[in-house]
Amino acid sequence: MSVAQIDLHVELKKYFGFSEFKGLQEDVIKNVVAGNNTFVIMPTGGGKSLCYQLPALIKEGTAIVVSPLIALMKNQVDAIRGVSENDGVAHVLNSSLNKTEVKRVKEDIRNGITKLLYVAPESLTKEEHVEFLRSVTISFMAVDEAHCISEWGHDFRPEYRNLRHIIKRIGDNIPIVGLTATATEKVQEDILKSLGIPNAVKFKASFNRPNLYYEVRPKTKNVDADIIRFVKQNEGKSGIVYCLSRKRVEELAQVLQVNGIKAVPYHAGLDAKTRVKHQDMFLMEDTDVVVATIAFGMGIDKPDVRFVIHHDIPKSIESYYQETGRAGRDGGEGHCLAYYAYKDIEKLEKFMAGKPVAEQEIGHALLQEVVAFSETSVSRRKFILHYFGEEFDNETGEGGDMDDNVRFPKPQKEAKDDVIKVIDVVQKTNQKYKAKDLVQVIIGKSNALISSHKTDQQPFFGVGKDKDARHWMALIRQILVGKLLKKDIETYGVLRITEAGEKFMTAPTSFMMAEDHVFDEATDDSIIT
Ligand code: ADP
């Protein structure tokens, strides 16, 4: 039977036992089966794996799946082996195999038994492997967690950078399938460019997780007590508490235990046996709570996690989204509670200090978004989806009332005149400033950059000095979310006026501004330096 005649539903049922495709899966799979370059952007849990697994099983030859984590590969191979009578249907090729094992893998591929070959990018740099793969039939190449290729992602891996050249060496015309759960425009661009597939057909699923409730609380010194109270209110439910440092993980796990909560710690500093034990305890429900660093969670598919608490705010919205995404995977309730203090942002900035400048700039830009998210008064869901390039309407969208800012709105005030002031200054300065410098211009404080442009001699310099920097910064964030201004990606965040912004200026309309929370350590200056 030719590939064109295959009934995908029959194959889906046969291999995976599912009766229906999820979301965009069927369209993606058709495109992959047809041999086109494909780009899949789906949130975690969206069902990305099937998008390459099913085509691999159907098509002639072996599909190579590049994946960054050995543990993840192993899970996937075990799962795929479960759908076939022959263990050789899926293999891993990595440095953990001995010579005999490598020989067996290659034999299975040569004999057409292996449909999926999972490799770590570094294994693909081995000349002997590349030579071998050149000599066999490759159906397509799937690059999982493709955001690892981009420095703008939350998980950049230098080994991913070379993939394009290696793929080309294995075969000139091998179709490429990139998959990721990171949806920012910059990362998407990087992926397509780095993989050399600018014309890939793009499939992007919605990132909305309507059953998750998002909440941010100011972080005070009573945070532990607050967490204990929250967990006790949710007694018997499974949850994850993320902390930045191993030390904090240990301490907090103990504090919870002392307070009668079934909790275990998890971080990369624990020995492998303890880690596996604690992970299993969580999966088997012998413990309610795992207190963990971000080392915990990748590839863990526990469907009924009822809450994810961030004791410390993560370093990017992507990380936050990934980590909170582990709640409510079964579609049931999932409470995402993050504690935020500006001093934690400063701590994260300090960590970046020794890194190359470009990396620091990126890290800084990502952190600014986290600040904006934490301090915003607009719907958290709307904010997150906006970040991922989706417009969300809280009135009509699913889960529209599922966040603190919607349920308990902060007071609003008319800010039309101030919005006009901001956009007017952006226009008069020829759209060349980033938010923090623009705020300085508005409040009439010069700096080296501003004086080099002589902007401090302009009549509009200080046009908003009757209000503080905090007000203008908060307003700019809300204008960005409202799409009257946008940040230019190439220039790391220079503000530009959008079409909607131009329209607003010719016929200004009401612009309600929500008054932001005051977060303890965040002073006027600290927020903008
Ligand atoms: P992702 O890689 O996007 O995070 P996975 O591929 O791990 O997502 O899939 C998430 C879950 O959805 C898995 O438990 C998987 O078995 C399940 N799944 C995938 N496709 C389907 C489908 N068509 N019908 C039902 N369940 C599915």
Residues whose N, C-alpha, C, O or C-beta is under 5 A from the ligand:
A	BS01	ADP	F18 E20 F21 K22 P43 T44 G45 G46 G47 K48 S49 L50
